[in-house]
Amino acid sequence: MITNRTIESFRLPLPRASAGDELGLLVNLVRNEQIGVKMLLQNVNEILADDESLLVDVVLLITDPQRVAESNVAAEDFSAALTAVERDASPRTKSVLEEAISHAAKKAGFLALAS
């Protein structure tokens, strides 16, 4: 019988997360459709730089009207994502992402984005 020990004393220490771990987590969240629109917009370039095959998934998540409506995404989030894509996205994904972000912003009621 164990006495005077808490459950915490039995837990293994977790390794510190690195940037690669965080990116891996974001990629997995996209794959499992568990990422929020705001987080996705903030990290879209990094996610697609890591795995360009997720482009269709990213576009579907960004343009899902129910996800956008349920999120706390603002016009500034769409604008910042559009600017980041225009500046840093790969040539293969740039035009598709620009169109998806603009479309989602319009559907969310943000008709004019400053880019």
Biopython code that builds the backbone (N, CA, C, O; Angstrom):
import numpy as np
from Bio.PDB.StructureBuilder import StructureBuilder

atoms = [
    (1, "MET", "N", (0.840, -1.170, 0.000)),
    (1, "MET", "CA", (0.000, 0.000, 0.000)),
    (1, "MET", "C", (0.891, 1.241, 0.000)),
    (1, "MET", "O", (1.841, 1.335, 0.777)),
    (2, "ILE", "N", (0.577, 2.182, -0.870)),
    (2, "ILE", "CA", (1.352, 3.419, -0.969)),
    (2, "ILE", "C", (0.648, 4.482, -0.145)),
    (2, "ILE", "O", (-0.562, 4.680, -0.258)),
    (3, "THR", "N", (1.415, 5.153, 0.673)),
    (3, "THR", "CA", (0.832, 6.211, 1.500)),
    (3, "THR", "C", (1.626, 7.493, 1.329)),
    (3, "THR", "O", (2.786, 7.461, 0.918)),
    (4, "ASN", "N", (1.017, 8.595, 1.637)),
    (4, "ASN", "CA", (1.640, 9.912, 1.610)),
    (4, "ASN", "C", (2.264, 10.279, 0.257)),
    (4, "ASN", "O", (3.226, 11.045, 0.210)),
    (5, "ARG", "N", (1.744, 9.759, -0.800)),
    (5, "ARG", "CA", (2.218, 10.114, -2.140)),
    (5, "ARG", "C", (1.052, 10.633, -2.962)),
    (5, "ARG", "O", (-0.061, 10.112, -2.899)),
    (6, "THR", "N", (1.326, 11.636, -3.707)),
    (6, "THR", "CA", (0.285, 12.148, -4.600)),
    (6, "THR", "C", (0.461, 11.531, -5.975)),
    (6, "THR", "O", (1.493, 10.938, -6.291)),
    (7, "ILE", "N", (-0.550, 11.685, -6.759)),
    (7, "ILE", "CA", (-0.491, 11.166, -8.121)),
    (7, "ILE", "C", (0.630, 11.832, -8.912)),
    (7, "ILE", "O", (1.211, 11.218, -9.807)),
    (8, "GLU", "N", (0.938, 13.094, -8.584)),
    (8, "GLU", "CA", (1.991, 13.829, -9.275)),
    (8, "GLU", "C", (3.349, 13.156, -9.134)),
    (8, "GLU", "O", (4.173, 13.242, -10.044)),
    (9, "SER", "N", (3.594, 12.499, -8.026)),
    (9, "SER", "CA", (4.903, 11.872, -7.833)),
    (9, "SER", "C", (5.113, 10.688, -8.767)),
    (9, "SER", "O", (6.240, 10.215, -8.914)),
    (10, "PHE", "N", (4.060, 10.205, -9.395)),
    (10, "PHE", "CA", (4.172, 9.073, -10.298)),
    (10, "PHE", "C", (4.248, 9.483, -11.769)),
    (10, "PHE", "O", (4.471, 8.639, -12.637)),
    (11, "ARG", "N", (4.067, 10.754, -12.049)),
    (11, "ARG", "CA", (4.094, 11.216, -13.437)),
    (11, "ARG", "C", (5.521, 11.343, -13.933)),
    (11, "ARG", "O", (6.421, 11.747, -13.196)),
    (12, "LEU", "N", (5.712, 10.990, -15.197)),
    (12, "LEU", "CA", (7.022, 11.143, -15.818)),
    (12, "LEU", "C", (7.184, 12.582, -16.278)),
    (12, "LEU", "O", (6.212, 13.206, -16.705)),
    (13, "PRO", "N", (8.392, 13.116, -16.199)),
    (13, "PRO", "CA", (8.594, 14.488, -16.691)),
    (13, "PRO", "C", (8.436, 14.532, -18.201)),
    (13, "PRO", "O", (8.889, 13.637, -18.915)),
    (14, "LEU", "N", (7.787, 15.584, -18.674)),
    (14, "LEU", "CA", (7.595, 15.753, -20.106)),
    (14, "LEU", "C", (8.745, 16.554, -20.690)),
    (14, "LEU", "O", (9.232, 17.488, -20.053)),
    (15, "PRO", "N", (9.182, 16.208, -21.882)),
    (15, "PRO", "CA", (10.251, 16.999, -22.513)),
    (15, "PRO", "C", (9.723, 18.369, -22.899)),
    (15, "PRO", "O", (8.532, 18.532, -23.167)),
    (16, "ARG", "N", (10.604, 19.342, -22.926)),
    (16, "ARG", "CA", (10.217, 20.686, -23.347)),
    (16, "ARG", "C", (9.921, 20.675, -24.840)),
    (16, "ARG", "O", (10.601, 20.002, -25.615)),
    (17, "ALA", "N", (8.914, 21.415, -25.229)),
    (17, "ALA", "CA", (8.537, 21.486, -26.638)),
    (17, "ALA", "C", (9.514, 22.384, -27.384)),
    (17, "ALA", "O", (9.983, 23.393, -26.858)),
    (18, "SER", "N", (9.804, 22.006, -28.595)),
    (18, "SER", "CA", (10.619, 22.847, -29.455)),
    (18, "SER", "C", (9.754, 23.332, -30.607)),
    (18, "SER", "O", (8.607, 22.908, -30.748)),
    (19, "ALA", "N", (10.296, 24.211, -31.424)),
    (19, "ALA", "CA", (9.531, 24.734, -32.558)),
    (19, "ALA", "C", (9.063, 23.608, -33.468)),
    (19, "ALA", "O", (7.948, 23.655, -33.987)),
    (20, "GLY", "N", (9.897, 22.606, -33.665)),
    (20, "GLY", "CA", (9.515, 21.466, -34.493)),
    (20, "GLY", "C", (8.354, 20.699, -33.910)),
    (20, "GLY", "O", (7.473, 20.237, -34.636)),
    (21, "ASP", "N", (8.353, 20.560, -32.585)),
    (21, "ASP", "CA", (7.250, 19.875, -31.916)),
    (21, "ASP", "C", (5.957, 20.659, -32.085)),
    (21, "ASP", "O", (4.904, 20.074, -32.337)),
    (22, "GLU", "N", (6.031, 21.980, -31.949)),
    (22, "GLU", "CA", (4.847, 22.815, -32.100)),
    (22, "GLU", "C", (4.319, 22.732, -33.524)),
    (22, "GLU", "O", (3.109, 22.636, -33.729)),
    (23, "LEU", "N", (5.194, 22.767, -34.496)),
    (23, "LEU", "CA", (4.778, 22.659, -35.884)),
    (23, "LEU", "C", (4.159, 21.294, -36.147)),
    (23, "LEU", "O", (3.145, 21.190, -36.839)),
    (24, "GLY", "N", (4.761, 20.257, -35.601)),
    (24, "GLY", "CA", (4.194, 18.919, -35.741)),
    (24, "GLY", "C", (2.804, 18.830, -35.143)),
    (24, "GLY", "O", (1.922, 18.176, -35.699)),
    (25, "LEU", "N", (2.610, 19.486, -34.016)),
    (25, "LEU", "CA", (1.290, 19.514, -33.389)),
    (25, "LEU", "C", (0.293, 20.224, -34.291)),
    (25, "LEU", "O", (-0.825, 19.744, -34.479)),
    (26, "LEU", "N", (0.688, 21.370, -34.855)),
    (26, "LEU", "CA", (-0.209, 22.104, -35.749)),
    (26, "LEU", "C", (-0.576, 21.271, -36.978)),
    (26, "LEU", "O", (-1.734, 21.248, -37.395)),
    (27, "VAL", "N", (0.406, 20.592, -37.550)),
    (27, "VAL", "CA", (0.153, 19.737, -38.714)),
    (27, "VAL", "C", (-0.834, 18.631, -38.342)),
    (27, "VAL", "O", (-1.756, 18.343, -39.104)),
    (28, "ASN", "N", (-0.648, 18.012, -37.181)),
    (28, "ASN", "CA", (-1.572, 16.967, -36.740)),
    (28, "ASN", "C", (-2.966, 17.515, -36.486)),
    (28, "ASN", "O", (-3.956, 16.843, -36.776)),
    (29, "LEU", "N", (-3.057, 18.719, -35.950)),
    (29, "LEU", "CA", (-4.372, 19.335, -35.734)),
    (29, "LEU", "C", (-5.088, 19.567, -37.056)),
    (29, "LEU", "O", (-6.303, 19.389, -37.144)),
    (30, "VAL", "N", (-4.351, 19.958, -38.078)),
    (30, "VAL", "CA", (-4.958, 20.129, -39.403)),
    (30, "VAL", "C", (-5.420, 18.779, -39.925)),
    (30, "VAL", "O", (-6.553, 18.647, -40.388)),
    (31, "ARG", "N", (-4.561, 17.786, -39.855)),
    (31, "ARG", "CA", (-4.916, 16.448, -40.355)),
    (31, "ARG", "C", (-6.163, 15.895, -39.677)),
    (31, "ARG", "O", (-6.969, 15.208, -40.305)),
    (32, "ASN", "N", (-6.316, 16.200, -38.390)),
    (32, "ASN", "CA", (-7.446, 15.688, -37.624)),
    (32, "ASN", "C", (-8.618, 16.666, -37.553)),
    (32, "ASN", "O", (-9.586, 16.435, -36.828)),
    (33, "GLU", "N", (-8.523, 17.754, -38.308)),
    (33, "GLU", "CA", (-9.560, 18.785, -38.358)),
    (33, "GLU", "C", (-9.918, 19.305, -36.971)),
    (33, "GLU", "O", (-11.093, 19.494, -36.654)),
    (34, "GLN", "N", (-8.901, 19.533, -36.149)),
    (34, "GLN", "CA", (-9.114, 19.997, -34.789)),
    (34, "GLN", "C", (-8.537, 21.388, -34.539)),
    (34, "GLN", "O", (-8.527, 21.852, -33.399)),
    (35, "ILE", "N", (-8.070, 22.041, -35.555)),
    (35, "ILE", "CA", (-7.460, 23.355, -35.403)),
    (35, "ILE", "C", (-8.516, 24.427, -35.654)),
    (35, "ILE", "O", (-9.369, 24.281, -36.529)),
    (36, "GLY", "N", (-8.448, 25.489, -34.885)),
    (36, "GLY", "CA", (-9.363, 26.593, -35.073)),
    (36, "GLY", "C", (-8.944, 27.458, -36.253)),
    (36, "GLY", "O", (-7.785, 27.448, -36.667)),
    (37, "VAL", "N", (-9.894, 28.198, -36.781)),
    (37, "VAL", "CA", (-9.631, 29.034, -37.947)),
    (37, "VAL", "C", (-8.574, 30.088, -37.621)),
    (37, "VAL", "O", (-7.671, 30.326, -38.423)),
    (38, "LYS", "N", (-8.678, 30.710, -36.471)),
    (38, "LYS", "CA", (-7.724, 31.755, -36.109)),
    (38, "LYS", "C", (-6.301, 31.202, -36.034)),
    (38, "LYS", "O", (-5.374, 31.805, -36.575)),
    (39, "MET", "N", (-6.124, 30.073, -35.373)),
    (39, "MET", "CA", (-4.807, 29.446, -35.255)),
    (39, "MET", "C", (-4.291, 29.016, -36.625)),
    (39, "MET", "O", (-3.099, 29.128, -36.912)),
    (40, "LEU", "N", (-5.182, 28.532, -37.451)),
    (40, "LEU", "CA", (-4.799, 28.113, -38.798)),
    (40, "LEU", "C", (-4.343, 29.306, -39.630)),
    (40, "LEU", "O", (-3.332, 29.230, -40.328)),
    (41, "LEU", "N", (-5.084, 30.404, -39.558)),
    (41, "LEU", "CA", (-4.686, 31.593, -40.301)),
    (41, "LEU", "C", (-3.334, 32.124, -39.828)),
    (41, "LEU", "O", (-2.540, 32.609, -40.634)),
    (42, "GLN", "N", (-3.075, 32.034, -38.550)),
    (42, "GLN", "CA", (-1.818, 32.538, -37.997)),
    (42, "GLN", "C", (-0.622, 31.680, -38.392)),
    (42, "GLN", "O", (0.514, 32.152, -38.359)),
    (43, "ASN", "N", (-0.864, 30.435, -38.763)),
    (43, "ASN", "CA", (0.240, 29.497, -39.017)),
    (43, "ASN", "C", (0.185, 28.825, -40.378)),
    (43, "ASN", "O", (0.882, 27.836, -40.607)),
    (44, "VAL", "N", (-0.623, 29.342, -41.274)),
    (44, "VAL", "CA", (-0.852, 28.656, -42.543)),
    (44, "VAL", "C", (0.437, 28.454, -43.345)),
    (44, "VAL", "O", (0.641, 27.373, -43.897)),
    (45, "ASN", "N", (1.302, 29.451, -43.424)),
    (45, "ASN", "CA", (2.534, 29.298, -44.203)),
    (45, "ASN", "C", (3.447, 28.227, -43.623)),
    (45, "ASN", "O", (4.011, 27.421, -44.362)),
    (46, "GLU", "N", (3.593, 28.218, -42.313)),
    (46, "GLU", "CA", (4.475, 27.237, -41.676)),
    (46, "GLU", "C", (3.938, 25.824, -41.844)),
    (46, "GLU", "O", (4.700, 24.888, -42.086)),
    (47, "ILE", "N", (2.621, 25.671, -41.716)),
    (47, "ILE", "CA", (2.011, 24.350, -41.858)),
    (47, "ILE", "C", (2.233, 23.816, -43.269)),
    (47, "ILE", "O", (2.626, 22.663, -43.447)),
    (48, "LEU", "N", (1.980, 24.656, -44.267)),
    (48, "LEU", "CA", (2.134, 24.192, -45.649)),
    (48, "LEU", "C", (3.588, 24.068, -46.065)),
    (48, "LEU", "O", (3.910, 23.269, -46.945)),
    (49, "ALA", "N", (4.471, 24.840, -45.451)),
    (49, "ALA", "CA", (5.898, 24.663, -45.731)),
    (49, "ALA", "C", (6.359, 23.303, -45.226)),
    (49, "ALA", "O", (7.243, 22.680, -45.814)),
    (50, "ASP", "N", (5.757, 22.847, -44.136)),
    (50, "ASP", "CA", (6.112, 21.542, -43.570)),
    (50, "ASP", "C", (5.492, 20.403, -44.373)),
    (50, "ASP", "O", (6.138, 19.377, -44.592)),
    (51, "ASP", "N", (4.240, 20.574, -44.815)),
    (51, "ASP", "CA", (3.549, 19.509, -45.541)),
    (51, "ASP", "C", (2.585, 20.126, -46.559)),
    (51, "ASP", "O", (1.427, 20.397, -46.244)),
    (52, "GLU", "N", (3.068, 20.340, -47.753)),
    (52, "GLU", "CA", (2.279, 20.984, -48.801)),
    (52, "GLU", "C", (1.072, 20.154, -49.219)),
    (52, "GLU", "O", (0.128, 20.684, -49.804)),
    (53, "SER", "N", (1.095, 18.867, -48.924)),
    (53, "SER", "CA", (-0.044, 18.013, -49.291)),
    (53, "SER", "C", (-1.298, 18.347, -48.486)),
    (53, "SER", "O", (-2.379, 17.846, -48.794)),
    (54, "LEU", "N", (-1.165, 19.185, -47.462)),
    (54, "LEU", "CA", (-2.317, 19.579, -46.646)),
    (54, "LEU", "C", (-3.074, 20.771, -47.224)),
    (54, "LEU", "O", (-3.997, 21.278, -46.586)),
    (55, "LEU", "N", (-2.705, 21.224, -48.413)),
    (55, "LEU", "CA", (-3.323, 22.417, -48.989)),
    (55, "LEU", "C", (-4.848, 22.299, -49.060)),
    (55, "LEU", "O", (-5.556, 23.222, -48.656)),
    (56, "VAL", "N", (-5.348, 21.199, -49.557)),
    (56, "VAL", "CA", (-6.800, 21.029, -49.676)),
    (56, "VAL", "C", (-7.445, 21.059, -48.296)),
    (56, "VAL", "O", (-8.482, 21.696, -48.114)),
    (57, "ASP", "N", (-6.848, 20.382, -47.330)),
    (57, "ASP", "CA", (-7.382, 20.378, -45.967)),
    (57, "ASP", "C", (-7.420, 21.792, -45.391)),
    (57, "ASP", "O", (-8.408, 22.201, -44.783)),
    (58, "VAL", "N", (-6.334, 22.526, -45.592)),
    (58, "VAL", "CA", (-6.245, 23.899, -45.083)),
    (58, "VAL", "C", (-7.329, 24.763, -45.709)),
    (58, "VAL", "O", (-8.012, 25.508, -45.006)),
    (59, "VAL", "N", (-7.493, 24.669, -47.022)),
    (59, "VAL", "CA", (-8.502, 25.472, -47.713)),
    (59, "VAL", "C", (-9.904, 25.121, -47.208)),
    (59, "VAL", "O", (-10.716, 26.011, -46.956)),
    (60, "LEU", "N", (-10.180, 23.845, -47.065)),
    (60, "LEU", "CA", (-11.496, 23.435, -46.568)),
    (60, "LEU", "C", (-11.760, 23.938, -45.151)),
    (60, "LEU", "O", (-12.876, 24.350, -44.835)),
    (61, "LEU", "N", (-10.750, 23.907, -44.310)),
    (61, "LEU", "CA", (-10.913, 24.387, -42.933)),
    (61, "LEU", "C", (-11.089, 25.903, -42.887)),
    (61, "LEU", "O", (-11.923, 26.407, -42.135)),
    (62, "ILE", "N", (-10.316, 26.625, -43.680)),
    (62, "ILE", "CA", (-10.400, 28.090, -43.683)),
    (62, "ILE", "C", (-11.747, 28.563, -44.225)),
    (62, "ILE", "O", (-12.289, 29.561, -43.749)),
    (63, "THR", "N", (-12.287, 27.862, -45.206)),
    (63, "THR", "CA", (-13.506, 28.314, -45.868)),
    (63, "THR", "C", (-14.781, 27.676, -45.320)),
    (63, "THR", "O", (-15.864, 27.926, -45.849)),
    (64, "ASP", "N", (-14.678, 26.873, -44.293)),
    (64, "ASP", "CA", (-15.856, 26.247, -43.696)),
    (64, "ASP", "C", (-16.669, 27.312, -42.949)),
    (64, "ASP", "O", (-16.219, 27.819, -41.922)),
    (65, "PRO", "N", (-17.851, 27.654, -43.451)),
    (65, "PRO", "CA", (-18.617, 28.745, -42.843)),
    (65, "PRO", "C", (-18.976, 28.502, -41.378)),
    (65, "PRO", "O", (-18.998, 29.439, -40.580)),
    (66, "GLN", "N", (-19.255, 27.257, -41.026)),
    (66, "GLN", "CA", (-19.597, 26.952, -39.633)),
    (66, "GLN", "C", (-18.400, 27.166, -38.718)),
    (66, "GLN", "O", (-18.548, 27.719, -37.629)),
    (67, "ARG", "N", (-17.222, 26.737, -39.142)),
    (67, "ARG", "CA", (-16.005, 26.942, -38.346)),
    (67, "ARG", "C", (-15.708, 28.431, -38.178)),
    (67, "ARG", "O", (-15.359, 28.885, -37.088)),
    (68, "VAL", "N", (-15.849, 29.175, -39.257)),
    (68, "VAL", "CA", (-15.582, 30.616, -39.200)),
    (68, "VAL", "C", (-16.578, 31.290, -38.257)),
    (68, "VAL", "O", (-16.199, 32.133, -37.443)),
    (69, "ALA", "N", (-17.848, 30.916, -38.370)),
    (69, "ALA", "CA", (-18.885, 31.514, -37.525)),
    (69, "ALA", "C", (-18.661, 31.205, -36.044)),
    (69, "ALA", "O", (-18.952, 32.038, -35.186)),
    (70, "GLU", "N", (-18.149, 30.019, -35.745)),
    (70, "GLU", "CA", (-17.931, 29.609, -34.359)),
    (70, "GLU", "C", (-16.610, 30.104, -33.782)),
    (70, "GLU", "O", (-16.369, 29.972, -32.582)),
    (71, "SER", "N", (-15.756, 30.671, -34.624)),
    (71, "SER", "CA", (-14.444, 31.112, -34.157)),
    (71, "SER", "C", (-14.489, 32.578, -33.747)),
    (71, "SER", "O", (-15.470, 33.281, -33.988)),
    (72, "ASN", "N", (-13.421, 33.011, -33.132)),
    (72, "ASN", "CA", (-13.299, 34.419, -32.749)),
    (72, "ASN", "C", (-12.381, 35.156, -33.721)),
    (72, "ASN", "O", (-11.667, 36.081, -33.334)),
    (73, "VAL", "N", (-12.407, 34.743, -34.967)),
    (73, "VAL", "CA", (-11.558, 35.335, -35.993)),
    (73, "VAL", "C", (-12.098, 36.722, -36.363)),
    (73, "VAL", "O", (-13.306, 36.934, -36.467)),
    (74, "ALA", "N", (-11.169, 37.647, -36.555)),
    (74, "ALA", "CA", (-11.520, 39.029, -36.884)),
    (74, "ALA", "C", (-10.960, 39.399, -38.250)),
    (74, "ALA", "O", (-10.156, 38.665, -38.826)),
    (75, "ALA", "N", (-11.392, 40.535, -38.753)),
    (75, "ALA", "CA", (-10.904, 41.010, -40.053)),
    (75, "ALA", "C", (-9.384, 41.111, -40.053)),
    (75, "ALA", "O", (-8.742, 40.821, -41.062)),
    (76, "GLU", "N", (-8.810, 41.519, -38.933)),
    (76, "GLU", "CA", (-7.357, 41.655, -38.840)),
    (76, "GLU", "C", (-6.653, 40.312, -39.010)),
    (76, "GLU", "O", (-5.549, 40.254, -39.552)),
    (77, "ASP", "N", (-7.284, 39.236, -38.551)),
    (77, "ASP", "CA", (-6.693, 37.901, -38.697)),
    (77, "ASP", "C", (-6.639, 37.496, -40.171)),
    (77, "ASP", "O", (-5.632, 36.973, -40.648)),
    (78, "PHE", "N", (-7.736, 37.748, -40.879)),
    (78, "PHE", "CA", (-7.752, 37.452, -42.312)),
    (78, "PHE", "C", (-6.732, 38.318, -43.050)),
    (78, "PHE", "O", (-6.000, 37.835, -43.914)),
    (79, "SER", "N", (-6.697, 39.589, -42.700)),
    (79, "SER", "CA", (-5.777, 40.520, -43.359)),
    (79, "SER", "C", (-4.324, 40.133, -43.120)),
    (79, "SER", "O", (-3.513, 40.140, -44.047)),
    (80, "ALA", "N", (-3.997, 39.797, -41.876)),
    (80, "ALA", "CA", (-2.627, 39.388, -41.551)),
    (80, "ALA", "C", (-2.251, 38.102, -42.286)),
    (80, "ALA", "O", (-1.129, 37.973, -42.775)),
    (81, "ALA", "N", (-3.177, 37.159, -42.364)),
    (81, "ALA", "CA", (-2.906, 35.906, -43.071)),
    (81, "ALA", "C", (-2.710, 36.164, -44.560)),
    (81, "ALA", "O", (-1.820, 35.585, -45.183)),
    (82, "LEU", "N", (-3.531, 37.021, -45.122)),
    (82, "LEU", "CA", (-3.408, 37.339, -46.541)),
    (82, "LEU", "C", (-2.066, 38.003, -46.837)),
    (82, "LEU", "O", (-1.415, 37.684, -47.832)),
    (83, "THR", "N", (-1.661, 38.916, -45.977)),
    (83, "THR", "CA", (-0.365, 39.577, -46.141)),
    (83, "THR", "C", (0.776, 38.572, -46.037)),
    (83, "THR", "O", (1.716, 38.607, -46.831)),
    (84, "ALA", "N", (0.691, 37.676, -45.054)),
    (84, "ALA", "CA", (1.736, 36.662, -44.872)),
    (84, "ALA", "C", (1.817, 35.726, -46.073)),
    (84, "ALA", "O", (2.909, 35.364, -46.510)),
    (85, "VAL", "N", (0.677, 35.342, -46.598)),
    (85, "VAL", "CA", (0.658, 34.461, -47.767)),
    (85, "VAL", "C", (1.241, 35.173, -48.982)),
    (85, "VAL", "O", (2.040, 34.595, -49.719)),
    (86, "GLU", "N", (0.843, 36.429, -49.194)),
    (86, "GLU", "CA", (1.379, 37.193, -50.327)),
    (86, "GLU", "C", (2.898, 37.322, -50.243)),
    (86, "GLU", "O", (3.590, 37.327, -51.261)),
    (87, "ARG", "N", (3.404, 37.426, -49.017)),
    (87, "ARG", "CA", (4.831, 37.639, -48.810)),
    (87, "ARG", "C", (5.627, 36.338, -48.808)),
    (87, "ARG", "O", (6.717, 36.284, -49.379)),
    (88, "ASP", "N", (5.101, 35.286, -48.176)),
    (88, "ASP", "CA", (5.930, 34.119, -47.885)),
    (88, "ASP", "C", (5.483, 32.783, -48.466)),
    (88, "ASP", "O", (6.253, 31.823, -48.427)),
    (89, "ALA", "N", (4.292, 32.685, -48.994)),
    (89, "ALA", "CA", (3.808, 31.380, -49.453)),
    (89, "ALA", "C", (4.577, 30.920, -50.687)),
    (89, "ALA", "O", (5.091, 31.728, -51.460)),
    (90, "SER", "N", (4.639, 29.620, -50.845)),
    (90, "SER", "CA", (5.307, 29.067, -52.023)),
    (90, "SER", "C", (4.470, 29.383, -53.258)),
    (90, "SER", "O", (3.253, 29.540, -53.162)),
    (91, "PRO", "N", (5.113, 29.475, -54.408)),
    (91, "PRO", "CA", (4.376, 29.772, -55.649)),
    (91, "PRO", "C", (3.272, 28.751, -55.949)),
    (91, "PRO", "O", (2.271, 29.085, -56.582)),
    (92, "ARG", "N", (3.457, 27.523, -55.499)),
    (92, "ARG", "CA", (2.471, 26.470, -55.762)),
    (92, "ARG", "C", (1.195, 26.650, -54.953)),
    (92, "ARG", "O", (0.131, 26.198, -55.375)),
    (93, "THR", "N", (1.285, 27.302, -53.798)),
    (93, "THR", "CA", (0.116, 27.423, -52.929)),
    (93, "THR", "C", (-0.437, 28.843, -52.836)),
    (93, "THR", "O", (-1.561, 29.046, -52.378)),
    (94, "LYS", "N", (0.341, 29.806, -53.262)),
    (94, "LYS", "CA", (0.004, 31.222, -53.048)),
    (94, "LYS", "C", (-1.381, 31.609, -53.572)),
    (94, "LYS", "O", (-2.207, 32.102, -52.804)),
    (95, "SER", "N", (-1.647, 31.399, -54.842)),
    (95, "SER", "CA", (-2.911, 31.876, -55.420)),
    (95, "SER", "C", (-4.121, 31.169, -54.802)),
    (95, "SER", "O", (-5.166, 31.787, -54.597)),
    (96, "VAL", "N", (-3.979, 29.890, -54.511)),
    (96, "VAL", "CA", (-5.079, 29.131, -53.904)),
    (96, "VAL", "C", (-5.368, 29.666, -52.499)),
    (96, "VAL", "O", (-6.526, 29.859, -52.129)),
    (97, "LEU", "N", (-4.326, 29.900, -51.733)),
    (97, "LEU", "CA", (-4.515, 30.419, -50.372)),
    (97, "LEU", "C", (-5.087, 31.830, -50.372)),
    (97, "LEU", "O", (-5.970, 32.148, -49.576)),
    (98, "GLU", "N", (-4.584, 32.670, -51.263)),
    (98, "GLU", "CA", (-5.110, 34.036, -51.347)),
    (98, "GLU", "C", (-6.608, 34.017, -51.627)),
    (98, "GLU", "O", (-7.377, 34.740, -50.994)),
    (99, "GLU", "N", (-7.009, 33.192, -52.571)),
    (99, "GLU", "CA", (-8.424, 33.092, -52.921)),
    (99, "GLU", "C", (-9.244, 32.530, -51.754)),
    (99, "GLU", "O", (-10.332, 33.027, -51.463)),
    (100, "ALA", "N", (-8.727, 31.506, -51.093)),
    (100, "ALA", "CA", (-9.453, 30.892, -49.972)),
    (100, "ALA", "C", (-9.622, 31.873, -48.815)),
    (100, "ALA", "O", (-10.702, 31.966, -48.233)),
    (101, "ILE", "N", (-8.574, 32.594, -48.483)),
    (101, "ILE", "CA", (-8.635, 33.551, -47.371)),
    (101, "ILE", "C", (-9.594, 34.689, -47.715)),
    (101, "ILE", "O", (-10.408, 35.086, -46.881)),
    (102, "SER", "N", (-9.505, 35.210, -48.922)),
    (102, "SER", "CA", (-10.408, 36.281, -49.343)),
    (102, "SER", "C", (-11.862, 35.806, -49.332)),
    (102, "SER", "O", (-12.748, 36.523, -48.867)),
    (103, "HIS", "N", (-12.102, 34.615, -49.837)),
    (103, "HIS", "CA", (-13.450, 34.041, -49.866)),
    (103, "HIS", "C", (-13.996, 33.870, -48.447)),
    (103, "HIS", "O", (-15.136, 34.240, -48.168)),
    (104, "ALA", "N", (-13.187, 33.315, -47.564)),
    (104, "ALA", "CA", (-13.630, 33.101, -46.185)),
    (104, "ALA", "C", (-13.920, 34.425, -45.482)),
    (104, "ALA", "O", (-14.886, 34.534, -44.727)),
    (105, "ALA", "N", (-13.085, 35.422, -45.731)),
    (105, "ALA", "CA", (-13.296, 36.732, -45.111)),
    (105, "ALA", "C", (-14.612, 37.349, -45.589)),
    (105, "ALA", "O", (-15.352, 37.931, -44.795)),
    (106, "LYS", "N", (-14.897, 37.224, -46.866)),
    (106, "LYS", "CA", (-16.156, 37.752, -47.393)),
    (106, "LYS", "C", (-17.346, 37.020, -46.788)),
    (106, "LYS", "O", (-18.338, 37.646, -46.414)),
    (107, "LYS", "N", (-17.254, 35.705, -46.690)),
    (107, "LYS", "CA", (-18.328, 34.929, -46.086)),
    (107, "LYS", "C", (-18.534, 35.281, -44.618)),
    (107, "LYS", "O", (-19.641, 35.164, -44.093)),
    (108, "ALA", "N", (-17.455, 35.715, -43.957)),
    (108, "ALA", "CA", (-17.540, 36.106, -42.546)),
    (108, "ALA", "C", (-18.038, 37.540, -42.383)),
    (108, "ALA", "O", (-18.230, 38.010, -41.261)),
    (109, "GLY", "N", (-18.245, 38.232, -43.499)),
    (109, "GLY", "CA", (-18.767, 39.585, -43.432)),
    (109, "GLY", "C", (-17.714, 40.673, -43.528)),
    (109, "GLY", "O", (-18.032, 41.855, -43.399)),
    (110, "PHE", "N", (-16.471, 40.291, -43.751)),
    (110, "PHE", "CA", (-15.379, 41.262, -43.899)),
    (110, "PHE", "C", (-15.140, 41.462, -45.393)),
    (110, "PHE", "O", (-14.320, 40.769, -45.996)),
    (111, "LEU", "N", (-15.845, 42.390, -45.970)),
    (111, "LEU", "CA", (-15.851, 42.538, -47.418)),
    (111, "LEU", "C", (-14.587, 43.155, -47.987)),
    (111, "LEU", "O", (-14.189, 42.822, -49.104)),
    (112, "ALA", "N", (-13.955, 44.039, -47.251)),
    (112, "ALA", "CA", (-12.748, 44.694, -47.757)),
    (112, "ALA", "C", (-11.595, 44.432, -46.796)),
    (112, "ALA", "O", (-11.630, 44.854, -45.640)),
    (113, "LEU", "N", (-10.585, 43.741, -47.278)),
    (113, "LEU", "CA", (-9.416, 43.450, -46.457)),
    (113, "LEU", "C", (-8.272, 44.331, -46.876)),
    (113, "LEU", "O", (-8.011, 44.513, -48.065)),
    (114, "ALA", "N", (-7.589, 44.879, -45.890)),
    (114, "ALA", "CA", (-6.373, 45.647, -46.177)),
    (114, "ALA", "C", (-5.225, 44.672, -46.239)),
    (114, "ALA", "O", (-4.950, 43.968, -45.267)),
    (115, "SER", "N", (-4.552, 44.622, -47.371)),
    (115, "SER", "CA", (-3.421, 43.694, -47.481)),
    (115, "SER", "C", (-2.148, 44.450, -47.714)),
    (115, "SER", "O", (-1.083, 43.844, -47.834)),
]
sb = StructureBuilder()
sb.init_structure("model")
sb.init_model(0)
sb.init_chain("A")
sb.init_seg("    ")
for serial, (resi, resn, name, xyz) in enumerate(atoms, 1):
    if name == "N":
        sb.init_residue(resn, " ", resi, " ")
    sb.init_atom(name, np.array(xyz, "f"), 0.0, 1.0, " ", f" {name:<3s}", serial, name[0])
structure = sb.get_structure()
